[in-house]
Amino acid sequence: QAFADRVDGIPLPAHADALDVLFGEYPKDFAIQPQLDVIFHYRDGGERRVELGVRGSMPYPFPADADPLGEAESWRGARIAWLGDRRLGPSLVTPPMPIYMMRAANPEPARELATLSLVARLAPYVLAVTVEGPAQAEGDGGRP
């Protein structure tokens, strides 16, 4: 099954400090390191690219407790948001596979944003993107 390697025109609010991106990786080749480019498009026509990448190759099977202390960043450079496996009754069908969360800071938060592009470069799939608005604009830490 083929998926688009680029998605353009995702609308953004005029101002955002950062985006949190929830993504996974295709495990066909466990030596592949998923990389994703997040491109901020500004209303003045400019753009800035932020590269998100998970360091190191995935061990097989993935350790079931990859971040036992719950620290902000795992050993691969991305927070593990969820670690799931497939079971049939008590039998493990597949080893645990992580869903990662990484933050893409807006390189120029003072400029007005227009849209977002996501460019897959090495096997990621994106599940969700959330926006963190300017902290001073919201009383709850900037979350819209």
C-alpha positions, 0 to 999 in steps of 0.5 A: 500500500502506498501513502503520500510522502508529502501533505501540504496546506494544513491550516495553522492559527496565525501564531504558534510556539510549537507543534507536537507531532505523534508518529510511528515508523514502518518496521519493515527494515529495522535499520531505518530511522524515521525522519519527517520534515515539518515545514512552517509556511508564513503569511508573508510567503516565507517558510522554515523547515524543521527536521524531526528524526528518531536516532538509532535503529530500532532494536528487535524486539523493541524493549517493552519498557523503553523509558522506565522513568517516564523522562521527557526524551527517550534514548532515541530522541523522541518521547514514547507516547504509547507502546503497543503490541498485538496479542491473541489471548495470552500469546504475543503476536508482534513485539511492542511497537512505539508511537513517538511524540516529538516537538517542532518549535516554530523557528520564528514565532513572531511571524504570522503562520499560514499553513503547514506541510509534512514531508516523510523522509524514511518511513514515518506515518503521522497520526496527529499534530497539535498546536501550542499557541503563544503562552502569553495569550492563554491562561492555561499555558498556551494550549488552544 
